[in-house]
Structure formats: structure tokens, C-alpha cells
Amino acid sequence: MFRFVYGKSNVYAQLGFADAEEIPVKAGIVQDITNRIRVTGLTISEAATMLGTSQSDLLLALGGKFQSFRAAELRTWHDRLSFSPR
């Protein structure tokens, strides 16, 4: 029988992820990027061009596989979308 203990600590830290503190930050940034792309009606191709990245990298990040991206890079993407008129 398994016993689960719930707490307020970072689950990624409990699982031993090296960048545990950064993962929730990255997730929030990616969520904002996703929302901005939806609101502006950009295609993935248009968004990738605007962000200065490849479609495959953008799709990885939007799909939740953002561990290979630094938070600063994701913030730069976010800022580019925030200041770019559609």
C-alpha cells in the first residue's frame, strides 16, 4: 500500500531535478507565451519567426519540454511577443 504525503514544497525539488526552482517559473512564462499566441492569432510559423527561433524549438517549449531552455531565453520570447503588434 502506498502512502502519499502532500506538502507545499516544490515537487521538482523532491524528485531531484537540478533546476527545480526554475521549472515553475519557466512553466508560467510558457503559459503566458501560449496565451499571447492564441490571443493574437499567430500561427506557429509566424510566432517562431517573431521570436527568432525554430518552429521545432517553439513546439517543444509549448508542449512542456522546456527544460533545455533557460528562463532568460523564454522571457526574451515573451517580451518579443508582448511588444510586437499583430
C-alpha positions as CSV (number, residue, x, y, z in Angstrom):
1,M,0.0,0.0,0.0
2,F,1.3,3.5,-0.9
3,R,1.0,6.4,1.4
4,F,1.1,9.9,-0.1
5,V,2.1,13.0,1.8
6,Y,1.1,16.3,0.3
7,G,3.0,19.4,1.1
8,K,3.7,22.9,-0.1
9,S,7.2,22.3,-1.2
10,N,8.4,22.1,-4.8
11,V,7.7,18.7,-6.1
12,Y,10.5,19.1,-8.7
13,A,13.0,19.5,-5.8
14,Q,11.6,16.4,-4.1
15,L,12.1,14.5,-7.3
16,G,15.7,15.7,-7.5
17,F,15.5,17.9,-10.6
18,A,18.7,20.1,-10.8
19,D,16.7,23.1,-12.0
20,A,13.8,22.6,-9.6
21,E,13.4,26.2,-8.7
22,E,13.3,27.3,-12.3
23,I,10.8,24.8,-13.6
24,P,7.6,26.5,-12.2
25,V,9.0,29.9,-13.4
26,K,9.5,28.5,-16.9
27,A,6.1,26.9,-16.9
28,G,4.5,30.3,-16.1
29,I,6.4,32.0,-18.9
30,V,5.5,29.4,-21.4
31,Q,1.8,29.6,-20.3
32,D,1.9,33.4,-21.0
33,I,3.6,32.8,-24.4
34,T,0.9,30.3,-25.3
35,N,-1.9,32.6,-24.3
36,R,-0.3,35.5,-26.3
37,I,0.0,33.4,-29.4
38,R,-3.7,32.3,-29.1
39,V,-4.9,35.9,-28.4
40,T,-3.0,37.4,-31.4
41,G,-4.0,34.5,-33.7
42,L,-0.4,33.8,-34.7
43,T,0.5,30.6,-36.4
44,I,3.4,28.6,-35.0
45,S,5.4,29.6,-38.1
46,E,4.7,33.3,-37.5
47,A,5.4,33.1,-33.8
48,A,8.7,31.3,-34.3
49,T,9.8,33.9,-36.8
50,M,8.8,36.7,-34.5
51,L,10.7,35.0,-31.6
52,G,13.8,34.3,-33.6
53,T,13.6,30.6,-33.0
54,S,12.7,27.4,-35.0
55,Q,9.3,26.0,-35.1
56,S,10.5,22.8,-33.6
57,D,12.0,24.6,-30.6
58,L,8.9,26.6,-30.1
59,L,6.7,23.5,-30.3
60,L,9.0,21.8,-27.7
61,A,8.6,24.6,-25.3
62,L,4.8,25.0,-25.8
63,G,4.5,21.2,-25.4
64,G,6.0,21.4,-21.9
65,K,9.5,20.2,-22.8
66,F,11.2,23.5,-21.8
67,Q,13.9,22.0,-19.6
68,S,16.6,22.7,-22.2
69,F,15.6,26.4,-22.4
70,R,16.8,28.9,-19.9
71,A,14.2,31.1,-18.2
72,A,16.0,34.2,-19.6
73,E,15.6,32.9,-23.1
74,L,11.9,32.2,-22.5
75,R,11.5,35.7,-21.0
76,T,13.0,37.1,-24.2
77,W,10.5,35.3,-26.3
78,H,7.7,36.6,-24.0
79,D,9.0,40.1,-24.3
80,R,9.2,39.9,-28.1
81,L,5.5,38.8,-28.2
82,S,4.5,41.5,-25.8
83,F,5.9,44.3,-27.8
84,S,5.2,43.0,-31.3
85,P,2.0,44.3,-32.9
86,R,0.0,41.9,-35.0
